[in-house]
Amino acid sequence: MENKPDRVPDSIDKAFGLLDHALDVLHDKVLRPIFLTARTLAFGFVLFSFGIAVLMALLIGLVRFLNIYCFAGREWLSYLSLGTLLIVSGLIVWRSRKPLPQRKSS
């Protein structure tokens, strides 16, 4: 026995099929990349904020450690040593940067 459809698809079924296909294409080509970009930006912002908070906590902990255990009673030495460390690390990063290629103006 052959499986025959009970009815022939009419124009409304074809129209809804075309609309469903168009919405699927719209979702796959337009909306999905927008959602992925938004999700990436949101997670990146959360991770960046978390990283800044952790960095600040570590710096505060380092200053307190230096004030209590290394330079008790002489806080200015803690700030001087930490400032020197940050300036030297900034200079190392600055020196290792690569210059951007120059544009030729016509």
C-alpha positions as CSV (number, residue, x, y, z in Angstrom):
1,M,0.0,0.0,0.0
2,E,1.1,3.5,-0.8
3,N,1.0,6.4,1.6
4,K,-1.0,9.1,0.0
5,P,-1.6,12.4,1.7
6,D,-5.1,12.9,2.9
7,R,-5.3,16.3,1.2
8,V,-3.4,18.4,-1.2
9,P,-1.6,21.4,0.3
10,D,-3.5,24.6,-0.5
11,S,-2.2,28.1,-0.9
12,I,-2.5,29.0,2.8
13,D,-0.3,26.0,3.7
14,K,2.2,27.1,1.0
15,A,2.2,30.7,2.3
16,F,2.8,29.6,5.9
17,G,5.6,27.3,4.7
18,L,7.2,30.2,2.8
19,L,6.8,32.5,5.9
20,D,8.3,29.8,8.2
21,H,11.2,29.4,5.8
22,A,11.7,33.2,5.6
23,L,11.7,33.6,9.3
24,D,14.2,30.7,9.7
25,V,16.5,32.4,7.2
26,L,16.1,35.7,9.0
27,H,16.9,34.1,12.4
28,D,19.9,32.3,11.0
29,K,21.4,35.1,9.0
30,V,20.5,38.2,11.0
31,L,19.4,37.5,14.5
32,R,21.8,34.8,15.5
33,P,25.0,36.8,14.8
34,I,23.5,39.8,16.7
35,F,22.7,37.6,19.7
36,L,26.2,36.0,19.6
37,T,27.8,39.4,19.5
38,A,25.7,40.8,22.3
39,R,26.4,37.7,24.4
40,T,30.2,38.0,23.8
41,L,30.2,41.7,24.7
42,A,28.2,41.0,27.9
43,F,30.5,38.2,29.0
44,G,33.5,40.2,28.1
45,F,32.3,43.2,30.2
46,V,31.6,40.9,33.1
47,L,35.1,39.3,32.9
48,F,36.7,42.6,32.5
49,S,34.9,44.0,35.5
50,F,35.8,40.9,37.6
51,G,39.5,41.2,36.5
52,I,39.7,44.9,37.5
53,A,38.1,44.1,40.9
54,V,40.6,41.2,41.5
55,L,43.5,43.5,40.4
56,M,42.4,46.2,42.8
57,A,42.0,43.7,45.7
58,L,45.5,42.3,45.0
59,L,47.1,45.8,44.9
60,I,45.3,46.8,48.2
61,G,46.5,43.5,49.7
62,L,50.0,44.1,48.5
63,V,50.1,47.6,50.0
64,R,48.8,46.3,53.3
65,F,51.3,43.5,53.4
66,L,54.1,45.9,52.7
67,N,52.9,48.3,55.4
68,I,52.5,45.6,58.0
69,Y,55.4,43.2,57.4
70,C,58.1,45.0,55.4
71,F,58.0,48.6,56.2
72,A,56.1,48.9,59.5
73,G,55.7,52.6,60.4
74,R,57.1,53.9,57.1
75,E,54.2,53.7,54.7
76,W,55.9,56.0,52.2
77,L,58.4,53.2,51.5
78,S,55.5,50.9,50.6
79,Y,54.1,53.4,48.2
80,L,57.5,54.1,46.8
81,S,58.3,50.5,46.1
82,L,54.9,49.7,44.6
83,G,55.1,52.9,42.5
84,T,58.5,51.9,41.3
85,L,57.3,48.4,40.4
86,L,54.3,49.7,38.5
87,I,56.4,52.3,36.6
88,V,59.1,49.7,35.6
89,S,56.4,47.2,34.5
90,G,54.7,50.0,32.5
91,L,58.0,50.9,30.8
92,I,58.6,47.3,29.9
93,V,55.2,47.0,28.3
94,W,55.7,50.3,26.5
95,R,59.0,49.3,25.2
96,S,57.7,45.9,23.8
97,R,54.9,47.5,21.8
98,K,54.9,47.4,18.0
99,P,54.5,50.6,16.1
100,L,51.6,50.9,13.7
101,P,52.4,51.0,10.0
102,Q,52.3,54.5,8.6
103,R,49.6,55.4,6.1
104,K,50.7,56.9,2.8
105,S,48.8,60.1,2.1
106,S,48.1,60.8,-1.5
